[in-house]
Amino acid sequence: MMKRFAKFLSLILLGCALLSGCNTARGVGEDIQSLGHVISRAAN
């Protein structure tokens, strides 16, 4: 019973870590994109 619970908890924690990692990568991508827009406006 305890092994089953530990596996379930591990899967839940892994899923949460993956989902939060995706949100973080998305945020970094948006920041880089906005920085690119600022640089291209400054170059013109």
Residue pairs with C-beta under 8 A, 6 or more apart in sequence:
none
